[in-house]
Amino acid sequence: MTEWQAQKTKQDVENKVLQLTHVKQVQRLSELMRKRNTDISLLEWTKDFPKGKYRLLYATVDHVSRNLKCNEPEEYVLWKYSLENICSEMEGDLPQKTWRWSEDDYSFWILVHTEDGSKEMVDTSCTTFAEKLRANVEAYTPFTVSIARSREFTELTTLTSNKDELLTYIKFRIIYGGNQVFSAESVKKWEVRQKGDHNNLVDNHIKKIIFSLGNRSIGKTRDEVTRFLEIIESLDSPKEIEYSLHSFGFQVIHYMVTHTQVHEGFAFIGEIAGLTRTMTNFSELKTCVLEWTEKILSLLKHREQATAYEPIEAAKQWVLNHLNENITIQKIADNVYLNPTYFCEYFKNQTGETVLDYVTRVRLEKARELLLVRDFKIYDIAEMVGYTDSKYFSKLFKRFYGETPSKYKEKYIVEHN
């Protein structure tokens, strides 16, 4: 075998290893996104992914139920084949590394990674990719897709939280229509208003509601919302009422996202967007809007109370109190009223370690303590610190302390006798 042949064979082997690794990573990502409440201890595999910045994209076919009635099953087979080709070609043109997997027959996810580059450059690259993907699907298939784009994040342990956020962004097509790319910036579109005599009055009053939220004046907010409902009740057109109500809801959510870290507010978008479609009279609509407002005020109040103490210490204490239970990033973040992605970044900046590393460390430290001071079985200790798989627990223990739990205990006994 010549030197050139040997080099080529080596390169072929390395490429196959990379392909297999990529396939396995896609499987892991797909499994994680399909499950809810995956314990953080089972996310050690995320450390095998490259360090850097990530964006998540979610693409889904518009008007699925209508298209199902109008198109033959063979067309969906063609659609999936065409989509595969479109994505493969486009991903090849990206300077970033990508992973793609299906949510179902009509939607899929793309995870985009980059190591270098400014935030603006990466944002532009992902936005351009999403827009081209949307345009190509429209051009080369009988369908259109809506695409949601996440903000930048660095911890893959927050992937499911980003998933929930994107599923909320997609709801914007209820208002704006499909065949578009949605992101956090979509909320800002509500700052653009239709012109009209009533709209100026409505807009001004929504500003008063936002101002009262900024002043933390709960009573004033309630009064302003009541007055706002009186104003829109006098509008002539049901469509104008719907538009005004949507404008109110999205501006409130926009305030929550941009002026606090209460990103949970995204979950309320669907509620306010669907009210005019389900209510039969204005009295019923008014009651629902007031109830919606109370939920928002309660969420903001909890967030304000949470800032009265140190969130890092509160999070650490919560973890210590729940070591034997299912622990997720979402649960920890919810306990300190912070967005999961923001919380992970804040935690790492303040402590120097990731949330995953912290939870693993304190669990294994507690396991070591139980191992040395009590006569428990290994599988009992594993369960007592939150690991349902004793083999997986032993593997982590060895990685952390250099020995399996049983050998570690044997050495300790010998050294201290």
C-alpha positions in Angstrom: 0.0 0.0 0.0 1.4 3.3 -1.0 1.6 6.3 1.3 -1.1 8.0 -0.6 -3.4 5.0 -0.3 -2.7 4.7 3.4 -3.5 8.3 3.9 -6.7 7.9 1.9 -7.7 4.8 3.9 -7.1 6.7 7.1 -9.2 9.6 5.9 -12.0 7.3 4.9 -12.0 5.7 8.3 -12.0 9.1 10.1 -14.9 10.3 7.9 -17.0 7.1 8.7 -16.3 7.7 12.4 -17.5 11.3 12.1 -20.6 10.2 10.3 -21.5 7.6 12.9 -20.9 10.1 15.7 -23.1 12.6 13.9 -25.9 9.9 13.5 -25.7 9.0 17.2 -25.8 12.7 18.2 -28.9 13.2 16.1 -30.6 10.2 17.8 -29.7 11.6 21.2 -31.1 15.0 20.3 -34.3 13.5 18.9 -34.8 11.4 22.0 -34.3 14.4 24.3 -36.8 16.5 22.4 -39.5 13.8 22.5 -39.2 13.3 26.2 -40.4 15.6 29.0 -38.6 16.1 32.3 -35.4 14.3 31.5 -33.2 14.3 34.6 -30.1 16.4 34.2 -28.0 13.4 35.2 -28.8 11.8 31.9 -27.5 14.7 29.8 -23.8 14.1 30.3 -23.6 13.2 26.6 -24.2 16.9 25.7 -20.6 17.4 26.8 -19.5 15.5 23.7 -20.9 18.3 21.5 -18.6 21.1 20.4 -18.4 24.1 22.7 -19.7 27.4 21.3 -22.9 29.0 20.4 -26.1 27.4 19.2 -29.4 28.3 17.5 -32.4 26.1 17.2 -34.7 26.2 14.2 -38.2 24.6 14.0 -39.9 24.3 10.7 -43.5 23.0 10.3 -45.9 22.7 7.3 -48.7 25.3 7.2 -52.4 24.3 7.1 -51.7 20.6 7.6 -55.3 19.6 8.1 -56.4 21.4 4.9 -53.5 20.1 2.9 -54.3 16.5 4.0 -57.7 16.9 2.4 -56.5 18.5 -0.8 -53.4 16.4 -1.6 -52.8 12.7 -2.2 -50.5 10.7 0.2 -48.0 10.3 -2.6 -47.5 14.1 -2.6 -46.4 13.9 1.0 -43.8 11.3 0.1 -42.6 13.6 -2.6 -42.6 16.5 -0.1 -40.5 14.6 2.4 -38.0 13.6 -0.3 -37.8 17.1 -1.7 -37.4 18.6 1.8 -34.5 16.2 2.5 -32.7 17.3 -0.7 -33.4 21.0 0.0 -32.1 20.8 3.6 -29.0 18.7 2.6 -28.0 21.1 -0.1 -28.5 24.2 2.1 -26.8 22.7 5.1 -23.8 22.0 2.9 -23.5 25.7 2.1 -23.6 26.7 5.8 -20.3 27.6 7.5 -21.7 26.2 10.7 -22.2 22.6 11.8 -25.8 21.4 11.8 -27.9 18.5 13.2 -31.4 17.8 11.8 -34.2 15.5 12.9 -37.9 15.1 12.4 -40.6 16.0 14.9 -43.3 14.2 12.9 -44.2 13.9 9.2 -44.9 17.6 8.9 -42.2 19.3 11.0 -38.5 19.1 11.9 -35.7 20.7 13.9 -32.3 22.0 13.0 -29.6 22.7 15.5 -27.0 25.1 14.3 -23.5 25.5 15.9 -20.8 28.0 15.5 -17.5 28.5 17.3 -16.5 32.0 16.1 -18.1 35.1 14.9 -20.0 38.0 16.4 -23.6 37.6 17.6 -24.8 39.9 14.8 -23.0 37.8 12.1 -24.4 34.5 13.5 -27.9 35.9 13.8 -27.7 37.1 10.2 -26.4 33.8 9.0 -29.2 31.8 10.7 -31.9 34.2 9.6 -30.7 34.1 6.0 -30.7 30.3 6.2 -34.2 30.2 7.6 -35.5 32.6 4.9 -33.9 30.7 2.1 -35.3 27.4 3.5 -38.8 28.9 3.6 -38.5 30.2 0.1 -37.1 27.0 -1.4 -39.8 24.9 0.2 -42.4 27.2 -1.3 -40.7 27.1 -4.7 -40.0 23.3 -5.0 -42.9 21.7 -3.0 -46.7 22.1 -3.1 -46.5 23.4 0.5 -45.3 26.3 2.6 -43.6 26.2 6.0 -43.4 28.5 9.0 -40.0 28.6 10.8 -39.2 29.6 14.3 -35.7 30.7 15.3 -34.3 30.7 18.8 -32.0 33.1 20.5 -28.4 32.2 21.0 -27.6 29.7 23.8 -24.5 27.8 24.8 -25.8 25.0 27.0 -27.5 22.0 25.2 -29.1 21.1 28.6 -31.6 24.0 27.8 -32.6 22.5 24.5 -36.1 21.4 25.7 -36.7 24.9 27.1 -35.8 26.4 23.7 -38.1 23.9 22.1 -41.0 25.1 24.1 -40.2 28.7 23.2 -40.1 28.0 19.5 -43.4 26.1 19.7 -44.8 29.3 21.2 -43.3 31.5 18.4 -45.0 29.4 15.8 -48.4 30.4 17.3 -47.7 33.9 15.8 -48.9 32.5 12.5 -52.4 32.7 13.9 -52.0 36.4 13.7 -49.4 37.0 10.9 -50.2 34.0 8.7 -47.9 31.2 7.7 -44.9 31.0 5.4 -42.8 33.3 7.6 -39.8 33.1 9.9 -40.7 33.9 13.6 -38.4 34.8 16.5 -38.4 36.9 19.7 -38.2 39.9 17.4 -41.6 39.0 16.1 -43.2 40.5 19.2 -41.8 43.9 18.2 -43.9 43.8 15.0 -46.9 44.7 17.2 -45.4 48.1 17.6 -46.5 48.8 14.0 -50.1 49.9 14.1 -52.9 50.3 11.7 -54.0 53.9 11.4 -57.5 54.9 12.5 -59.3 57.1 14.9 -59.9 54.4 17.5 -56.4 52.9 17.2 -54.7 56.0 18.4 -56.9 55.9 21.6 -56.3 52.2 22.0 -52.5 52.5 21.5 -52.2 55.3 24.0 -54.1 53.3 26.6 -52.0 50.3 26.0 -48.9 52.5 26.7 -50.5 53.5 30.0 -50.9 49.8 30.9 -47.3 49.1 30.1 -46.2 52.2 32.1 -48.2 51.0 35.1 -46.4 47.6 34.9 -43.1 49.4 34.8 -44.0 51.2 38.0 -45.1 48.0 39.7 -48.5 49.5 40.4 -50.8 46.4 40.4 -53.9 48.4 41.3 -53.2 51.0 38.6 -52.7 48.2 36.0 -56.0 46.6 36.9 -57.8 50.0 36.5 -56.0 50.7 33.2 -57.0 47.3 31.8 -60.6 47.8 32.8 -60.6 51.2 31.0 -58.9 49.6 28.0 -61.7 47.1 27.8 -64.3 49.9 27.9 -62.5 51.6 25.0 -62.4 48.5 22.7 -66.0 47.7 23.6 -67.0 50.9 21.8 -65.1 49.9 18.6 -67.3 49.3 15.5 -65.6 46.4 14.0 -65.1 42.9 15.5 -61.9 42.7 13.6 -60.7 45.9 15.2 -61.5 44.6 18.6 -59.5 41.5 17.9 -56.6 43.5 16.6 -56.6 45.8 19.6 -56.8 42.8 22.0 -53.9 41.1 20.3 -51.9 44.3 20.3 -52.5 44.6 24.1 -51.5 41.0 24.8 -48.4 41.0 22.7 -47.1 44.3 24.0 -47.6 43.1 27.6 -45.6 39.9 26.7 -43.0 42.0 25.0 -42.6 44.1 28.1 -42.2 41.0 30.3 -39.5 39.5 28.0 -37.5 42.7 27.5 -37.7 44.3 30.9 -37.7 41.3 33.2 -36.5 37.7 32.8 -40.0 36.3 32.9 -39.9 34.4 29.6 -42.6 32.2 30.9 -44.9 34.9 29.6 -44.6 33.3 26.1 -46.9 30.6 27.3 -49.8 33.1 27.5 -49.6 34.2 23.9 -51.8 31.4 22.7 -54.4 32.3 25.3 -54.8 35.9 24.4 -54.7 35.2 20.6 -57.5 32.7 20.8 -60.0 34.6 23.0 -61.9 36.4 20.2 -62.5 33.0 18.5 -63.9 31.3 21.5 -65.9 34.0 23.3 -69.6 34.4 22.3 -70.2 37.9 23.9 -68.1 40.9 25.1 -69.0 40.3 28.8 -67.4 36.8 28.6 -64.5 38.2 26.7 -63.9 40.9 29.4 -63.9 38.3 32.2 -61.3 36.2 30.4 -59.1 39.2 29.7 -59.2 40.3 33.3 -58.4 36.7 34.4 -55.5 36.7 31.9 -54.2 39.9 33.3 -54.3 38.5 36.9 -52.1 35.6 35.7 -49.6 38.0 34.3 -49.6 40.2 37.4 -49.1 37.1 39.6 -46.2 36.0 37.5 -44.5 39.4 37.7 -45.1 39.5 41.4 -43.4 36.1 41.9 -40.5 37.3 39.8 -40.1 40.5 41.9 -40.1 38.4 45.1 -37.5 36.1 43.6 -35.1 39.1 43.1 -35.2 39.8 46.8 -32.8 36.9 47.4 -29.8 35.5 45.6 -31.0 33.2 42.8 -27.8 31.2 42.7 -27.9 30.2 46.4 -31.6 29.5 46.2 -31.0 27.3 43.2 -28.2 25.4 44.9 -30.3 24.9 48.0 -33.2 23.6 45.9 -30.9 21.1 44.3 -29.5 19.9 47.6 -33.0 19.4 48.9 -34.1 17.3 45.9 -31.0 15.2 45.1 -33.0 12.0 45.1 -35.7 13.4 42.8 -36.0 14.1 39.1 -34.0 17.3 38.5 -34.3 19.3 35.3 -33.0 22.7 34.2 -36.6 23.8 33.9 -37.5 22.9 37.4 -34.4 24.6 38.9 -35.0 27.8 36.8 -38.8 27.8 37.7 -37.9 27.7 41.4 -35.9 31.0 41.1 -38.3 32.5 38.4 -35.7 32.8 35.7 -35.7 31.7 32.0 -33.8 28.4 31.7 -31.3 29.7 29.1 -30.6 32.9 31.0 -30.4 31.0 34.3 -27.7 28.6 32.9 -25.6 31.4 31.5 -26.0 33.4 34.8 -25.1 30.3 36.9 -22.0 29.6 34.9 -20.8 33.2 35.0 -21.3 33.4 38.7 -20.0 30.0 39.8 -17.6 29.0 37.0 -19.3 25.7 36.5 -22.4 24.6 34.5 -25.6 23.6 36.2 -25.1 20.0 34.9 -21.6 19.9 36.5 -22.9 21.3 39.8 -25.7 18.8 40.1 -23.4 15.9 39.1 -20.8 17.0 41.6 -23.1 17.5 44.6 -24.9 14.2 43.9 -21.6 12.3 43.7 -20.3 14.1 46.9 -23.4 13.0 48.7 -23.0 9.4 47.3 -19.4 9.3 48.6 -20.6 10.4 52.0 -23.3 7.7 52.1 -20.8 5.1 50.8 -18.3 5.8 53.5 -20.5 6.3 56.6 -23.3 3.9 56.0 -23.6 0.3 54.9 -25.8 0.8 51.8 -25.9 -1.2 48.6 -24.5 0.6 45.6 -27.9 0.6 43.8 -29.5 2.0 47.0 -27.0 4.8 47.1 -27.5 5.5 43.4 -31.3 5.9 43.9 -30.8 8.0 47.0 -28.9 10.6 44.9 -31.2 10.5 41.9 -29.7 7.9 39.6 -32.0 5.1 38.5 -29.3 3.2 36.6 -26.6 1.9 39.1 -24.2 1.1 36.2 -24.4 4.6 34.9 -24.0 5.9 38.4 -20.9 3.8 38.9 -19.5 5.1 35.6 -19.9 8.7 36.7 -18.5 7.9 40.2 -15.3 6.4 38.6 -14.9 9.4 36.3 -15.2 11.7 39.3 -13.2 9.8 41.9 -11.0 7.6 39.8 -12.5 4.3 41.1 -15.8 2.5 41.1 -17.9 2.9 44.3 -17.0 -0.5 45.6 -13.3 -0.2 45.0 -13.3 3.3 46.4 -14.8 2.0 49.6 -12.4 -0.9 49.8 -9.4 1.4 49.5 -10.8 3.8 52.1 -11.3 1.0 54.6 -7.7 -0.2 54.1 -6.2 3.2 54.4 -8.1 4.1 57.6 -7.7 0.8 59.5 
